Amino acid sequence: MAENDQAAAGNENQAQPQFALQRIYVKDLSFESPNSPTVFQDQWKPQVNLDLNTSHNKVSDNQYEVVLSLTVTAKVEDKVAYIVEIQQAGVFLVKGIEGPQLGQMLGAYCPNILFPYAREAIDGIVNKGSFPALMLAPVNFDAIYAQALKRKQEEAAGENKEEQTH
């Protein structure tokens, strides 16, 4: 009886989804201040633009690398004060999660984990460039992921209509 209980418990553990952060690291980091030192003489009222992107790839059977790419461009009037580019990455163990749930995990949940690290790295490098601190606002990766899914579905529907008319 005890052996059957242990075997059943072992099967339950295998069937349960597993998620674990393995490692977080900066894959690439770049800071550029093309108009220094003259940009320091201007009144500091920057226009800040943030571009972000995520990607992921399978490292091994249950491990995925997720990369959050951010580009921050700060301009004062028409002059670029600085450009920061970072690829904040992480390796995640994802086991027993497949299909749409896996897509959601890699496309929204993991970037949510990586974002505070990228934000801190950007703030630090901007400060070291002698600019005021830049605290990026939180990002809703769930909404971004949902929009990307919707766009893909609309594109697929558009292609299907096009194929039917030809």
C-alpha positions as CSV (number, residue, x, y, z in Angstrom):
1,M,0.0,0.0,0.0
2,A,2.7,2.5,1.0
3,E,4.5,1.8,-2.3
4,N,1.3,2.6,-4.3
5,D,0.9,5.8,-2.4
6,Q,4.5,6.8,-3.1
7,A,4.1,5.9,-6.8
8,A,0.9,8.0,-7.0
9,A,2.6,10.9,-5.2
10,G,5.5,10.6,-7.7
11,N,3.1,10.8,-10.6
12,E,1.3,13.8,-9.1
13,N,4.6,15.7,-8.8
14,Q,5.5,14.9,-12.4
15,A,2.1,16.1,-13.6
16,Q,2.2,19.4,-11.7
17,P,3.4,22.4,-13.6
18,Q,6.8,23.8,-12.5
19,F,8.2,27.3,-12.9
20,A,11.5,28.5,-11.6
21,L,13.9,31.4,-12.3
22,Q,17.3,30.0,-13.0
23,R,19.4,33.1,-13.7
24,I,19.0,36.8,-14.5
25,Y,21.7,38.7,-16.4
26,V,22.4,41.7,-18.6
27,K,23.0,40.3,-22.1
28,D,23.8,43.7,-23.7
29,L,24.0,47.3,-22.4
30,S,24.8,50.5,-24.3
31,F,24.8,54.1,-23.2
32,E,25.4,57.0,-25.6
33,S,25.4,60.8,-25.0
34,P,26.2,62.2,-28.4
35,N,25.7,65.9,-27.5
36,S,27.7,66.0,-24.3
37,P,28.8,68.3,-22.8
38,T,26.7,71.0,-24.5
39,V,23.4,69.2,-23.6
40,F,24.2,69.9,-19.9
41,Q,23.9,73.6,-20.5
42,D,20.3,73.3,-21.8
43,Q,17.3,73.5,-19.4
44,W,16.5,69.9,-18.5
45,K,12.9,69.2,-19.8
46,P,13.5,66.0,-21.7
47,Q,11.2,64.2,-24.0
48,V,11.7,60.5,-23.2
49,N,10.7,57.7,-25.6
50,L,10.7,54.1,-24.6
51,D,10.7,51.2,-27.1
52,L,10.5,47.7,-25.8
53,N,10.4,44.2,-27.2
54,T,10.5,40.7,-25.9
55,S,11.8,37.4,-27.4
56,H,12.4,33.9,-26.1
57,N,14.1,30.8,-27.2
58,K,14.4,27.3,-25.9
59,V,17.7,26.5,-24.3
60,S,17.0,22.9,-23.4
61,D,14.0,20.6,-22.8
62,N,12.5,22.6,-20.0
63,Q,14.6,25.8,-20.0
64,Y,13.8,29.0,-21.9
65,E,15.8,32.2,-22.3
66,V,13.6,35.3,-22.2
67,V,15.1,38.6,-23.4
68,L,13.5,42.0,-22.6
69,S,15.0,44.6,-24.9
70,L,14.5,48.3,-24.0
71,T,15.7,51.4,-25.8
72,V,15.3,54.8,-24.0
73,T,15.9,57.9,-25.9
74,A,15.9,61.3,-24.1
75,K,15.9,64.5,-26.2
76,V,16.1,68.1,-25.1
77,E,14.4,70.1,-27.8
78,D,15.8,68.5,-30.9
79,K,19.1,67.3,-29.4
80,V,19.6,63.8,-28.2
81,A,20.7,63.9,-24.6
82,Y,21.2,60.1,-24.3
83,I,20.3,56.8,-25.7
84,V,20.3,53.7,-23.5
85,E,19.8,50.2,-24.9
86,I,19.6,47.1,-22.7
87,Q,18.9,43.5,-23.2
88,Q,17.9,42.1,-19.8
89,A,17.7,38.3,-20.0
90,G,16.7,35.4,-17.8
91,V,16.7,31.7,-18.0
92,F,13.5,30.1,-16.7
93,L,12.6,26.5,-16.0
94,V,9.1,25.8,-17.3
95,K,7.8,22.3,-17.0
96,G,4.3,20.9,-17.6
97,I,3.0,24.1,-19.1
98,E,2.2,24.1,-22.8
99,G,0.3,25.9,-25.5
100,P,-1.3,29.2,-24.8
101,Q,-0.3,29.1,-21.2
102,L,3.4,28.7,-22.2
103,G,3.1,31.6,-24.6
104,Q,1.5,33.8,-21.8
105,M,4.3,32.7,-19.4
106,L,7.1,33.5,-21.8
107,G,5.5,36.6,-23.4
108,A,4.1,38.4,-20.3
109,Y,5.0,36.7,-16.9
110,C,8.7,36.4,-17.5
111,P,9.2,40.0,-18.9
112,N,7.3,41.2,-15.8
113,I,10.0,39.6,-13.7
114,L,12.8,41.0,-15.8
115,F,11.6,44.6,-16.0
116,P,12.6,45.8,-12.5
117,Y,16.1,44.7,-13.2
118,A,16.3,46.4,-16.5
119,R,14.7,49.6,-15.0
120,E,17.4,49.6,-12.3
121,A,20.2,49.1,-14.8
122,I,18.9,52.0,-16.9
123,D,18.5,54.3,-13.9
124,G,22.1,53.5,-12.8
125,I,23.7,54.0,-16.2
126,V,21.8,57.3,-16.8
127,N,23.0,58.5,-13.4
128,K,26.6,57.6,-14.2
129,G,26.2,59.6,-17.4
130,S,25.6,62.6,-15.1
131,F,21.9,62.9,-15.9
132,P,19.0,63.0,-13.5
133,A,17.6,59.7,-12.4
134,L,15.1,58.1,-14.7
135,M,12.5,55.8,-13.1
136,L,10.5,54.2,-15.8
137,A,6.9,53.6,-15.1
138,P,5.7,50.0,-14.7
139,V,4.7,48.3,-17.9
140,N,1.6,46.1,-18.3
141,F,3.1,43.1,-20.2
142,D,-0.2,41.2,-20.0
143,A,-1.9,43.9,-22.0
144,I,1.0,44.1,-24.5
145,Y,0.9,40.3,-24.9
146,A,-2.9,40.3,-25.4
147,Q,-2.6,43.1,-28.1
148,A,0.1,41.1,-29.9
149,L,-2.0,38.0,-29.8
150,K,-5.0,39.9,-31.2
151,R,-2.9,41.4,-33.9
152,K,-1.6,38.0,-35.0
153,Q,-5.1,36.6,-35.0
154,E,-6.4,39.5,-37.1
155,E,-3.5,39.1,-39.6
156,A,-4.2,35.3,-39.8
157,A,-7.9,36.0,-40.4
158,G,-6.9,38.6,-43.1
159,E,-4.7,36.1,-44.9
160,N,-7.4,33.4,-44.8
161,K,-9.9,35.8,-46.4
162,E,-7.3,36.7,-49.0
163,E,-6.7,33.0,-49.9
164,Q,-10.4,32.4,-50.2
165,T,-10.9,35.3,-52.7
166,H,-8.1,34.1,-55.0
